[in-house]
């Protein structure tokens, strides 16, 4: 069903988002990093991880709690491995930490073929797809996962939420082959909690078997959601478990205590990140069929997958690329009326000018 969106210039969006972060005590470069990721999410149609979600997350678990420390500095820990880095983020803003971690992984990949950065004592970085998409556009295979801010997912066959939504994000440098990078980015729950919040905002129901209420019964009412369910049953559960186990190796502690700063001060309560960048030359066998280049070989493989009657199938990253094209054609970022109401609440908090609906052009998509 067609929906009406208001066109907001990216500069206006960024000015408000930066003002909101600065109002909460973040440094100018942190505020700019926060706005950059939020704009990127909005540009690519990731409405569950836009500035509304980012600032709400910061209010609940970040600077409004103990999970994020404005102005914190990253500490690089000693390592005997040349292609790997271990960081203590000291609860620095997640977006600032993540951009720096991916840049560091890419620098290592340029030198060693592959680079890994593990981050302890982190605050959630929001949209993992944005970091791997950026790396893929720069020519690298990239991966990241993180432990979510809260344990709000029930393990397969269980009753109590002991897992985070725990996203995985892969980016592939396929712009030469396809015109956009393939980006595979998913929460390991059926839906992300940000999606629940969006559906609540828009007055829409959840898909079936995505969440349960306080009694453990399935619900499609976003107002009744207590916990989420893993996608694909035991398979999504296994993928979610990966993040928790990697996080445990990095230094993360009990998932049921994450972000719950009022419980057991002897335990750790922050998130962990894992980043990896791979230079395409590092994985090349240099023996592509019919004398194809690596890029041509990637294009041929994808064409084969989408052939044979599969021509209408979409690739991960394709909807994001299509939404970015819509934004470019509209001349700004696209938000619903409900989202603009939420942005005006942010403006009121930050002491910034409100966005008047009549002042903005609208489009129907």
C-alpha positions as CSV (number, residue, x, y, z in Angstrom):
1,X,0.0,0.0,0.0
2,X,1.5,3.4,-1.0
3,X,2.8,5.5,2.0
4,X,3.5,9.2,2.3
5,X,7.0,10.3,3.2
6,X,8.3,13.8,4.0
7,X,11.6,14.8,2.5
8,X,14.2,16.0,5.0
9,X,17.5,17.4,3.8
10,X,20.3,15.3,5.1
11,X,22.1,18.3,6.5
12,X,19.0,19.2,8.5
13,X,18.7,15.7,9.8
14,X,22.4,15.6,10.8
15,X,22.2,19.0,12.5
16,X,19.3,17.9,14.7
17,X,20.9,14.5,15.5
18,X,24.3,16.1,16.3
19,X,22.6,18.7,18.5
20,X,20.8,15.9,20.4
21,X,24.0,14.0,21.0
22,X,25.9,17.1,22.1
23,X,23.0,18.0,24.4
24,X,23.7,14.7,26.1
25,X,27.4,15.5,26.6
26,X,29.0,13.8,23.6
27,X,32.0,15.4,21.9
28,X,31.5,17.0,18.4
29,X,33.2,14.1,16.6
30,X,31.1,11.6,18.5
31,X,27.9,13.5,17.6
32,X,29.0,13.6,14.0
33,X,29.6,9.8,14.0
34,X,26.2,9.2,15.5
35,X,24.5,11.4,12.9
36,X,26.5,9.8,10.1
37,X,25.3,6.3,10.9
38,X,21.7,7.4,11.5
39,X,21.7,9.2,8.1
40,X,23.2,6.1,6.4
41,X,20.5,3.9,7.9
42,X,17.7,6.3,6.9
43,X,19.1,6.7,3.4
44,X,19.1,2.9,2.9
45,X,15.6,2.4,4.3
46,X,16.7,0.9,7.6
47,X,13.9,2.6,9.6
48,X,14.4,0.4,12.6
49,X,17.8,1.9,13.2
50,X,17.5,5.5,12.5
51,X,18.2,8.5,14.8
52,X,14.9,7.9,16.7
53,X,16.1,4.4,17.7
54,X,19.7,5.5,18.3
55,X,18.8,8.3,20.7
56,X,16.1,6.1,22.4
57,X,18.8,3.4,22.9
58,X,21.2,6.0,24.3
59,X,18.5,7.2,26.7
60,X,17.6,3.7,28.0
61,X,21.1,2.1,28.1
62,X,23.7,4.7,27.1
63,X,24.4,8.1,28.5
64,X,21.0,8.1,30.3
65,X,22.2,5.0,32.2
66,X,25.8,3.7,32.6
67,X,26.3,2.0,29.3
68,X,27.9,4.8,27.4
69,X,30.3,7.5,28.6
70,X,30.5,10.6,26.4
71,X,34.1,11.5,25.6
72,X,35.5,8.1,26.6
73,X,38.7,7.1,24.9
74,X,39.5,3.7,23.3
75,X,42.4,1.8,24.9
76,X,44.4,-0.6,22.6
77,X,45.5,-3.6,24.5
78,X,48.9,-5.4,23.9
79,X,48.7,-8.2,21.4
80,X,51.2,-10.7,20.0
81,X,49.3,-11.1,16.8
82,X,50.1,-8.6,14.0
83,X,46.8,-8.9,12.1
84,X,44.6,-8.7,15.2
85,X,43.8,-5.9,17.6
86,X,42.0,-6.0,21.0
87,X,40.4,-2.9,22.3
88,X,38.8,-1.7,25.5
89,X,36.3,0.9,24.4
90,X,35.6,2.1,27.9
91,X,32.0,2.4,26.9
92,X,32.6,5.0,24.1
93,X,29.7,5.8,21.8
94,X,29.2,2.6,19.7
95,X,29.1,4.3,16.3
96,X,32.4,6.1,17.0
97,X,34.0,2.9,18.2
98,X,32.7,0.9,15.3
99,X,33.8,3.3,12.6
100,X,37.3,3.3,14.1
101,X,37.3,-0.5,14.5
102,X,36.4,-1.1,10.8
103,X,39.0,1.4,9.6
104,X,41.6,-0.4,11.7
105,X,40.5,-3.8,10.4
106,X,40.8,-2.5,6.8
107,X,44.3,-1.1,7.5
108,X,45.4,-4.5,8.8
109,X,43.8,-6.2,5.7
110,X,45.8,-3.9,3.4
111,X,49.0,-5.1,5.1
112,X,48.2,-8.7,6.1
113,X,45.3,-9.7,3.8
114,X,43.0,-9.9,6.8
115,X,42.4,-7.8,9.8
116,X,40.5,-8.5,13.0
117,X,39.4,-6.1,15.8
118,X,37.7,-7.3,19.0
119,X,36.2,-4.8,21.3
120,X,35.4,-5.2,24.9
121,X,33.4,-2.8,27.2
122,X,31.5,-1.4,24.2
123,X,28.1,0.4,23.8
124,X,25.8,-0.9,21.0
125,X,26.8,0.3,17.6
126,X,23.2,0.3,16.2
127,X,23.2,-0.8,12.5
128,X,26.0,-3.3,11.7
129,X,25.1,-3.3,8.0
130,X,26.2,0.3,7.7
131,X,29.8,-0.6,8.7
132,X,30.2,-3.6,6.4
133,X,28.4,-1.7,3.5
134,X,30.9,1.1,3.8
135,X,33.8,-1.4,3.8
136,X,32.4,-3.2,0.8
137,X,32.1,0.0,-1.1
138,X,35.8,0.5,-0.4
139,X,36.6,-2.9,-1.9
140,X,36.7,-5.3,1.1
141,X,34.8,-8.3,2.3
142,X,33.7,-7.4,5.8
143,X,32.0,-8.9,8.8
144,X,30.8,-7.8,12.2
145,X,28.8,-9.1,15.0
146,X,27.9,-7.8,18.4
147,X,26.1,-8.7,21.6
148,X,22.8,-6.8,21.8
149,X,22.2,-4.3,24.6
150,X,19.7,-6.6,26.3
151,X,18.9,-10.3,26.6
152,X,15.4,-10.2,25.2
153,X,15.3,-13.4,23.0
154,X,14.1,-16.8,24.3
155,X,16.4,-19.7,23.2
156,X,14.8,-22.4,21.0
157,X,12.7,-24.6,23.2
158,X,13.1,-22.3,26.2
159,X,10.9,-19.9,28.2
160,X,13.1,-17.2,29.5
161,X,15.0,-14.5,27.4
162,X,18.8,-15.2,27.8
163,X,20.0,-14.1,24.4
164,X,20.3,-10.7,22.6
165,X,18.9,-10.1,19.2
166,X,22.6,-10.5,18.3
167,X,23.0,-9.3,14.7
168,X,25.4,-10.6,12.0
169,X,26.4,-8.4,9.1
170,X,28.4,-9.3,6.0
171,X,29.4,-7.0,3.2
172,X,30.8,-8.0,-0.2
173,X,32.5,-5.7,-2.7
174,X,30.1,-6.4,-5.7
175,X,29.6,-2.8,-6.9
176,X,31.6,-3.5,-10.1
177,X,29.6,-6.6,-10.7
178,X,26.1,-5.5,-9.7
179,X,26.1,-1.7,-9.1
180,X,25.8,-2.1,-5.4
181,X,27.4,-4.1,-2.6
182,X,25.7,-7.3,-1.4
183,X,25.0,-6.8,2.3
184,X,23.6,-9.6,4.4
185,X,22.5,-8.1,7.7
186,X,20.1,-9.6,10.1
187,X,19.1,-9.8,13.7
188,X,18.9,-13.4,14.9
189,X,15.4,-12.9,16.3
190,X,12.4,-13.0,13.9
191,X,12.3,-9.2,14.1
192,X,14.4,-6.6,15.9
193,X,13.1,-4.8,18.9
194,X,13.5,-1.6,16.9
195,X,11.0,-3.1,14.4
196,X,8.6,-3.6,17.4
197,X,9.0,0.0,18.3
198,X,8.4,1.1,14.7
199,X,5.2,-1.0,14.4
200,X,4.0,0.4,17.7
201,X,4.6,3.9,16.4
202,X,2.8,3.2,13.1
203,X,-0.1,1.3,14.8
204,X,0.6,-2.0,12.9
205,X,0.7,-5.6,14.1
206,X,3.7,-7.9,14.3
207,X,4.1,-10.9,12.1
208,X,3.0,-14.2,13.7
209,X,5.4,-16.2,16.0
210,X,7.8,-13.3,16.3
211,X,7.3,-12.4,20.0
212,X,5.7,-13.5,23.2
213,X,3.9,-11.6,25.9
214,X,4.7,-11.6,29.7
215,X,3.0,-15.0,30.0
216,X,5.1,-16.5,27.3
217,X,2.2,-16.7,24.8
218,X,2.7,-15.6,21.2
219,X,1.4,-12.1,20.4
220,X,1.1,-9.9,17.4
221,X,0.3,-6.8,19.5
222,X,3.5,-4.6,19.7
223,X,2.2,-3.1,23.0
224,X,2.1,-6.6,24.6
225,X,5.6,-7.8,23.6
226,X,7.7,-9.0,26.5
227,X,10.3,-11.1,24.6
228,X,11.3,-12.1,21.1
229,X,11.7,-15.4,19.4
230,X,14.7,-16.6,17.3
231,X,14.1,-16.9,13.5
232,X,14.2,-20.3,12.0
233,X,13.8,-22.1,15.3
234,X,17.1,-23.9,16.3
235,X,19.0,-22.3,13.4
236,X,18.4,-18.7,14.4
237,X,19.1,-19.8,18.0
238,X,22.5,-21.2,16.9
239,X,23.4,-18.0,15.1
240,X,22.5,-15.9,18.1
241,X,24.6,-18.2,20.3
242,X,27.6,-17.4,18.1
243,X,27.6,-13.8,19.2
244,X,27.3,-14.7,22.9
245,X,30.2,-17.2,22.7
246,X,32.4,-14.9,20.7
247,X,31.6,-12.1,23.2
248,X,32.5,-14.5,26.0
249,X,35.9,-15.0,24.4
250,X,36.4,-11.3,24.1
251,X,35.4,-10.5,27.7
252,X,31.7,-10.1,27.7
253,X,29.9,-11.4,30.8
254,X,26.5,-12.9,31.5
255,X,23.9,-11.9,28.9
256,X,21.1,-11.7,31.5
257,X,23.1,-8.9,33.3
258,X,24.0,-6.9,30.2
259,X,22.9,-3.3,30.5
260,X,21.4,-4.1,33.9
261,X,23.7,-1.8,35.9
262,X,21.8,-2.1,39.1
263,X,22.6,-5.9,39.4
264,X,25.8,-7.5,40.6
265,X,28.4,-4.8,40.4
266,X,31.2,-7.5,40.3
267,X,30.0,-8.6,36.9
268,X,30.5,-6.7,33.5
269,X,27.4,-5.2,31.9
270,X,28.6,-3.8,28.5
271,X,28.5,-5.2,25.0
272,X,31.3,-6.7,22.8
273,X,32.0,-6.2,19.1
274,X,33.9,-8.3,16.6
275,X,35.1,-6.9,13.3
276,X,36.9,-8.5,10.3
277,X,38.0,-7.1,7.0
278,X,39.4,-9.3,4.2
279,X,41.2,-8.0,1.1
280,X,39.9,-9.7,-2.0
281,X,43.4,-10.5,-3.2
282,X,44.0,-12.5,0.0
283,X,41.3,-15.1,-0.9
284,X,41.9,-15.3,-4.7
285,X,42.9,-18.7,-6.1
286,X,43.9,-16.8,-9.3
287,X,42.5,-19.6,-11.5
288,X,39.1,-18.4,-12.5
289,X,37.3,-20.3,-15.3
290,X,37.5,-19.1,-18.9
291,X,40.1,-16.4,-18.0
292,X,37.6,-14.3,-16.0
293,X,38.8,-11.7,-13.6
294,X,37.8,-12.0,-9.9
295,X,35.1,-9.4,-10.4
296,X,33.8,-11.0,-13.6
297,X,33.8,-14.4,-11.8
298,X,31.7,-13.0,-9.0
299,X,29.3,-11.5,-11.6
300,X,29.1,-14.9,-13.4
301,X,28.3,-16.8,-10.2
302,X,25.6,-14.4,-9.2
303,X,24.1,-14.4,-12.7
304,X,23.9,-18.2,-12.5
305,X,22.2,-18.1,-9.1
306,X,19.6,-15.6,-10.4
307,X,19.1,-17.4,-13.7
308,X,17.1,-20.5,-14.6
309,X,13.8,-18.9,-13.8
310,X,15.1,-17.0,-10.7
311,X,15.4,-13.7,-12.4
312,X,12.9,-12.0,-10.1
313,X,14.7,-13.0,-6.9
314,X,16.3,-10.1,-5.0
315,X,19.8,-10.0,-3.6
316,X,20.5,-8.8,0.0
317,X,21.5,-5.2,-0.3
318,X,19.3,-4.6,-3.3
319,X,16.4,-3.1,-1.4
320,X,18.8,-0.8,0.4
321,X,20.3,0.3,-2.8
322,X,16.8,0.9,-4.3
323,X,15.8,3.1,-1.3
324,X,19.0,5.1,-1.5
325,X,18.1,5.8,-5.1
326,X,14.7,7.0,-4.0
327,X,16.3,9.3,-1.5
328,X,18.7,10.7,-4.1
329,X,15.8,11.3,-6.5
330,X,13.7,13.0,-3.8
331,X,16.7,15.1,-2.7
332,X,16.7,14.1,1.0
333,X,16.0,11.4,3.6
334,X,12.4,10.1,3.8
335,X,10.4,9.9,7.0
336,X,6.7,9.2,7.8
337,X,4.6,11.7,9.7
338,X,4.8,9.6,12.8
339,X,8.6,9.7,12.5
340,X,8.6,13.5,12.2
341,X,6.6,13.7,15.4
342,X,9.3,11.7,17.1
343,X,12.0,13.9,15.6
344,X,10.2,17.0,17.0
345,X,10.3,15.4,20.5
346,X,14.1,15.1,20.0
347,X,14.2,18.7,18.9
348,X,12.4,19.8,22.0
349,X,14.8,17.9,24.2
350,X,17.9,19.4,22.4
351,X,16.5,22.9,22.2
352,X,16.5,22.8,18.4
353,X,14.0,24.1,15.9
354,X,11.0,21.8,15.3
355,X,10.3,20.4,11.8
356,X,7.1,21.9,10.6
357,X,5.2,19.5,8.3
358,X,3.9,22.1,5.8
359,X,7.5,23.2,5.2
360,X,8.6,19.9,3.8
361,X,7.9,18.4,0.4
362,X,6.3,14.9,0.5
363,X,6.4,11.9,-1.8
364,X,4.3,8.8,-2.0
365,X,6.0,5.4,-2.4
